[in-house]
Amino acid sequence: MKTVLLFLCLFCYLIASAQDSTSRRPVLLSAVATYDFAKSYGASFEISAPFHSIANQNHHESSSVRTHKDQFISLELGMNRRPFAYTTAYFNMGVGLRFNRCAKHFNEVSFEQGIQRTFYDGKVYQEQPDGSIKERTLFGRTYASSGLSCAQNWSISNRSGNAWFIQLRPSIWIQYPYNSFVKPHFSLQAGLTYHLRDVSVHTRTKYKHQS
Protein backbone atom coordinates (compact mmCIF):
# COMPACT_ATOMS: atom_id res chain seq x y z
CA MET A 1 0.00 0.00 0.00
CA LYS A 2 2.83 2.39 0.83
CA THR A 3 4.43 1.60 -2.51
CA VAL A 4 1.20 2.44 -4.34
CA LEU A 5 0.84 5.74 -2.49
CA LEU A 6 4.46 6.64 -3.22
CA PHE A 7 3.96 5.84 -6.90
CA LEU A 8 0.82 8.01 -7.05
CA CYS A 9 2.60 10.94 -5.42
CA LEU A 10 5.52 10.63 -7.83
CA PHE A 11 3.15 10.37 -10.80
CA CYS A 12 1.27 13.52 -9.76
CA TYR A 13 4.55 15.37 -9.37
CA LEU A 14 5.71 14.41 -12.84
CA ILE A 15 2.40 15.45 -14.40
CA ALA A 16 1.57 18.69 -12.63
CA SER A 17 4.59 20.08 -10.77
CA ALA A 18 4.94 23.85 -11.02
CA GLN A 19 7.59 26.45 -10.30
CA ASP A 20 7.32 30.23 -9.97
CA SER A 21 9.90 32.42 -11.69
CA THR A 22 10.10 35.32 -14.16
CA SER A 23 10.36 35.31 -17.93
CA ARG A 24 10.60 37.83 -20.76
CA ARG A 25 7.28 38.19 -22.57
CA PRO A 26 6.37 40.46 -25.52
CA VAL A 27 4.69 43.86 -25.56
CA LEU A 28 2.77 44.16 -28.85
CA LEU A 29 1.65 47.13 -30.93
CA SER A 30 -1.12 46.66 -33.53
CA ALA A 31 -2.46 48.83 -36.34
CA VAL A 32 -5.60 47.50 -38.02
CA ALA A 33 -8.31 48.52 -40.45
CA THR A 34 -11.88 47.93 -39.23
CA TYR A 35 -15.12 47.10 -40.97
CA ASP A 36 -18.23 47.18 -38.79
CA PHE A 37 -21.09 45.38 -40.53
CA ALA A 38 -22.81 46.57 -42.43
CA LYS A 39 -21.77 50.09 -43.38
CA SER A 40 -19.00 51.47 -41.11
CA TYR A 41 -15.25 51.44 -41.63
CA GLY A 42 -12.24 52.88 -39.82
CA ALA A 43 -8.88 52.17 -38.19
CA SER A 44 -7.42 51.72 -34.72
CA PHE A 45 -4.15 51.38 -32.83
CA GLU A 46 -3.69 49.06 -29.85
CA ILE A 47 -0.89 48.31 -27.40
CA SER A 48 -0.99 45.23 -25.17
CA ALA A 49 1.33 44.28 -22.31
CA PRO A 50 1.50 41.01 -20.31
CA PHE A 51 1.23 41.00 -16.53
CA HIS A 52 1.37 37.25 -15.84
CA SER A 53 2.34 34.12 -17.75
CA ILE A 54 1.84 30.37 -17.43
CA ALA A 55 4.45 28.19 -19.14
CA ASN A 56 3.84 24.53 -19.94
CA GLN A 57 6.99 22.46 -20.28
CA ASN A 58 6.27 19.13 -21.98
CA HIS A 59 9.14 16.66 -21.83
CA HIS A 60 9.21 13.70 -24.22
CA GLU A 61 11.82 11.00 -24.60
CA SER A 62 13.65 12.82 -27.39
CA SER A 63 12.43 16.43 -27.17
CA SER A 64 11.09 19.20 -24.97
CA VAL A 65 8.30 21.62 -25.96
CA ARG A 66 7.55 24.85 -24.10
CA THR A 67 4.34 26.83 -24.64
CA HIS A 68 3.09 30.02 -22.99
CA LYS A 69 -0.28 31.39 -21.97
CA ASP A 70 0.08 35.11 -21.27
CA GLN A 71 -2.44 37.24 -19.41
CA PHE A 72 -2.39 40.79 -20.77
CA ILE A 73 -4.04 44.19 -20.62
CA SER A 74 -4.63 46.38 -23.67
CA LEU A 75 -5.44 49.95 -24.67
CA GLU A 76 -7.07 50.74 -28.02
CA LEU A 77 -7.77 54.08 -29.70
CA GLY A 78 -9.65 54.31 -32.99
CA MET A 79 -12.16 55.99 -35.27
CA ASN A 80 -15.02 54.68 -37.42
CA ARG A 81 -16.93 56.37 -40.21
CA ARG A 82 -20.48 55.71 -41.38
CA PRO A 83 -20.95 57.63 -44.65
CA PHE A 84 -23.67 60.31 -44.69
CA ALA A 85 -24.44 59.68 -41.01
CA TYR A 86 -21.72 60.13 -38.37
CA THR A 87 -18.10 59.66 -37.30
CA THR A 88 -17.21 57.80 -34.10
CA ALA A 89 -14.11 58.12 -31.91
CA TYR A 90 -13.60 55.41 -29.31
CA PHE A 91 -11.28 54.27 -26.54
CA ASN A 92 -11.21 50.69 -25.19
CA MET A 93 -9.48 48.96 -22.31
CA GLY A 94 -9.20 45.18 -22.38
CA VAL A 95 -7.97 42.10 -20.58
CA GLY A 96 -7.25 38.79 -22.26
CA LEU A 97 -5.27 35.62 -22.82
CA ARG A 98 -2.56 35.10 -25.44
CA PHE A 99 -1.69 31.53 -26.45
CA ASN A 100 1.83 31.04 -27.82
CA ARG A 101 2.33 27.54 -29.21
CA CYS A 102 5.06 28.33 -31.71
CA ALA A 103 7.20 31.30 -32.80
CA LYS A 104 5.30 31.77 -36.08
CA HIS A 105 1.74 31.92 -34.77
CA PHE A 106 -0.24 32.93 -31.70
CA ASN A 107 -3.86 33.66 -30.91
CA GLU A 108 -5.68 35.83 -28.41
CA VAL A 109 -9.03 36.05 -26.68
CA SER A 110 -9.93 39.30 -24.94
CA PHE A 111 -12.78 41.23 -23.35
CA GLU A 112 -12.97 44.99 -23.94
CA GLN A 113 -14.83 47.75 -22.14
CA GLY A 114 -14.88 51.19 -23.70
CA ILE A 115 -16.41 54.57 -24.35
CA GLN A 116 -17.27 56.13 -27.71
CA ARG A 117 -18.39 59.49 -28.96
CA THR A 118 -20.36 60.01 -32.17
CA PHE A 119 -20.27 63.25 -34.19
CA TYR A 120 -23.21 63.71 -36.56
CA ASP A 121 -22.90 64.87 -40.14
CA GLY A 122 -24.56 68.07 -41.25
CA LYS A 123 -25.66 71.05 -39.20
CA VAL A 124 -27.45 70.69 -35.87
CA TYR A 125 -29.38 73.58 -34.31
CA GLN A 126 -30.60 74.07 -30.74
CA GLU A 127 -33.14 76.49 -29.37
CA GLN A 128 -31.73 78.83 -26.72
CA PRO A 129 -33.56 80.01 -23.55
CA ASP A 130 -34.28 83.37 -25.19
CA GLY A 131 -35.95 81.65 -28.13
CA SER A 132 -33.12 82.15 -30.60
CA ILE A 133 -31.62 79.31 -32.66
CA LYS A 134 -27.91 78.47 -32.37
CA GLU A 135 -25.84 76.04 -34.41
CA ARG A 136 -24.14 73.28 -32.39
CA THR A 137 -20.60 72.39 -33.45
CA LEU A 138 -19.31 68.81 -33.12
CA PHE A 139 -22.69 67.70 -31.82
CA GLY A 140 -23.04 64.02 -30.97
CA ARG A 141 -23.71 61.45 -28.28
CA THR A 142 -21.61 59.41 -25.87
CA TYR A 143 -22.05 55.66 -25.43
CA ALA A 144 -20.47 52.82 -23.49
CA SER A 145 -19.43 49.59 -25.20
CA SER A 146 -18.58 46.03 -24.19
CA GLY A 147 -17.21 43.34 -26.47
CA LEU A 148 -15.42 40.06 -26.98
CA SER A 149 -12.78 39.44 -29.66
CA CYS A 150 -10.61 36.60 -30.92
CA ALA A 151 -7.39 37.43 -32.80
CA GLN A 152 -5.12 35.26 -34.95
CA ASN A 153 -1.55 36.39 -35.68
CA TRP A 154 0.79 34.87 -38.28
CA SER A 155 4.45 35.71 -38.79
CA ILE A 156 5.16 37.36 -42.16
CA SER A 157 8.56 35.67 -42.36
CA ASN A 158 9.91 32.18 -41.77
CA ARG A 159 13.03 33.57 -40.15
CA SER A 160 13.38 33.19 -36.39
CA GLY A 161 13.06 36.36 -34.38
CA ASN A 162 10.73 38.06 -36.85
CA ALA A 163 8.92 40.99 -35.20
CA TRP A 164 6.04 41.47 -37.68
CA PHE A 165 2.77 39.52 -37.79
CA ILE A 166 -0.41 39.67 -39.85
CA GLN A 167 -3.48 39.94 -37.62
CA LEU A 168 -7.09 38.98 -38.27
CA ARG A 169 -9.56 39.74 -35.48
CA PRO A 170 -13.35 39.30 -35.54
CA SER A 171 -15.31 40.71 -32.60
CA ILE A 172 -18.84 41.04 -31.29
CA TRP A 173 -19.79 43.98 -29.10
CA ILE A 174 -22.72 46.04 -27.89
CA GLN A 175 -23.26 49.80 -27.77
CA TYR A 176 -25.43 51.23 -25.00
CA PRO A 177 -27.64 52.95 -24.05
CA TYR A 178 -28.94 53.18 -27.62
CA ASN A 179 -32.51 54.56 -27.77
CA SER A 180 -32.99 53.11 -24.25
CA PHE A 181 -31.77 49.69 -25.49
CA VAL A 182 -28.50 48.14 -26.68
CA LYS A 183 -27.25 47.94 -30.25
CA PRO A 184 -25.31 44.77 -31.23
CA HIS A 185 -22.34 44.96 -33.61
CA PHE A 186 -20.12 42.55 -35.51
CA SER A 187 -16.73 43.87 -36.62
CA LEU A 188 -13.81 42.47 -38.57
CA GLN A 189 -10.30 43.90 -38.18
CA ALA A 190 -7.20 43.14 -40.22
CA GLY A 191 -3.71 44.62 -40.07
CA LEU A 192 -0.22 44.28 -38.63
CA THR A 193 1.14 43.44 -35.19
CA TYR A 194 4.65 44.50 -34.16
CA HIS A 195 6.73 42.92 -31.39
CA LEU A 196 7.71 46.15 -29.64
CA ARG A 197 9.85 44.85 -26.76
CA ASP A 198 10.05 42.21 -24.03
CA VAL A 199 9.28 42.78 -20.35
CA SER A 200 9.82 40.62 -17.28
CA VAL A 201 6.64 39.12 -15.83
CA HIS A 202 5.85 36.65 -13.09
CA THR A 203 5.67 33.18 -14.63
CA ARG A 204 4.37 29.88 -13.31
CA THR A 205 5.91 26.88 -15.03
CA LYS A 206 4.08 23.56 -15.18
CA TYR A 207 6.03 20.43 -16.06
CA LYS A 208 4.67 17.35 -17.76
CA HIS A 209 6.78 14.28 -18.49
CA GLN A 210 5.68 11.83 -21.15
CA SER A 211 7.36 8.64 -22.21
N, C-alpha and C positions, 0 to 999 in steps of 0.2 A: 504494500500500500504506500509506503514511504517513497519507494522508487517511482511509482506512478505519479504521485504528487510532485516529486522533483522534476520528472519529465514534463509535466504540464506547465510548471512554472518556467522551465527553460524554454519550452515551446512558445509560451506567451511573450517571453522576453525577446526571442528572435523575431517574432511577428510584429510586435507593436512597441518596441522600446523607443524612447524619444530623448532628445537632448536639446537644451536651450543654448543658443549662441547668437551671433550676429552674422549677417551676410550682406553683400552689396547687391542691391536690387535697382532696377531702372526707373528713372523719372522720364515720362513720355510727354511729348508735345504733338498735338494733332491739329491739322487744318483740313476741313472737309466741306464739300458742297452738300446742300440739303434740299430735298424735295419733299414737301408735306402734301400728301394726297388730299384734294385732287388738284389744287391750283396754286399753291404757294411754293416759292423757291428762295434759297438764300445761302448763307455760309456761316461757319462758326470756327472758333479756335478753342482748344481745350488743353489744359495741363493736368496731369495726374501723377500723384506721388504715393509710393507705398508706405504703410506705417507698421505692417506686420507681415510675416511670411511663414509658410509651412512648407518644409522640404521633405519629400519622400525619397528615400534612398533604397532602391531595390537592388539587392545583390543576387546574382546568378552564379552558376559555377564558373563561367568564363567571362562575365562582364558585370558592369555595375551601371545602373541608370538612375539619374537624379532628376526629379521634376519639382517644380515650385508652384505653389498656390499663394499669390500675393493679395493681401487686402490693401485697398488703396482709396484715397479720396481724390476728387476731381473738381475743377472749376471750369466752366464753359461760358463763353461770351459770344453772342451771335446776333444776326439779323435775318429776318424773312420778309419777303415781298409778295403780296397778293395784288396782281395788276388791277387797276381801276377800283381799288377798294382801300387798302391800308398797308402800312409798313410796320413791322413788329421788331422791337429790340428786346433781347432777353438775356437773363443771367441765371445759370443753374449751378447748384452744388450737388455732388453725388458721392456715393460710397459703393464700392463693388469688389468683385473678385476677379483676379487675372490668373489664367491657367497657362503655365509655360511647360509644354511637353517636349519641345525641341527648339533649337535656336532659330529656325526658319519660320515658325508659326506660333501664334498664341491667340487665345480668345478671352473675352471679357464679358461679364454680366454685371450690370450696375443699376442702381436706383437713383433717380435724380429728383430734386425738389428745387423749384425755381420761381422767378417772378418775371413777368413780361409786360411791356408797355406798347400799346398800339397807337399809331398816329394815322388819322383818317386822311384820305385824299380829298381834294377840293377845299372850298371855304366853308367854315362853320361860324355861325353867328349866335350871339346870346343876348337876350334882353337884359338891360341894366335896371337897377332900382328906380331910376328916374324915367324909365320908359324908352330910353334910347336903345339902339341896336349897335353892338360892338362885335367886330370880327375876333374870333379866338385863333391864336396861332399855336401850332403844334398840338391841336386838340386830340385827345384820345382817351383810352381807358387802361386801367391797370388790372392784371389778372395774376393769379397764382397758377402753378402747373406742377404736376407730379407725373413721373413716367418711369418706364422700365426699358432698358436697351440691351442688346446683345451684339458685341463687335467681334469681327474676325480680322486678323492681321497677318499678312503674308510678306515675307522678306522679298525685296525686289532684286536681290542678288544671291547667288549660291555661295559667295565667299563668306567665310566665318568673320564675325565681328561687324557685319553690315548694320548700319544704323537706321536705314530707311525701310519702311513697311507700307504696303497698300492696305487701307482699311475699308471695310464694308460694315455698316452698322444700321440695321433696322431698329425701330423703336415704336412703342405705343405709349401715349401719354394723354392726359386730360387737362383741359383748361377750365378754370372756375374762379368765381361764379360767372356763368355765361347765361344772361337772361334768366337769372335765378336758378339755373341748372348747371350741368357740366357739359363740355363739348369734347368728344373723343377725337383723337388724331392718330394717324399712322404716318410715320416719316421714314425716309430712307436717306442715309448719309454715305458718302464715298469720298475718299481723299487719301492723304498721306499721314503717317505717324513717324516721328523722329525720336530716336533714343538720345535724349538730351544729356543725361549724366547718370551716374550711379550714386546711391546713398546707402548708408549703413542702417539696417533695420533689425529689430529683434526677430530671430528665426527659431522655430521649433522644428527639429529634424526627427523624422520617424524612419526607423530602419525595418526592412523586411528582407529576410533571407529565404531564397528559394533554391532548391536543388535541381 
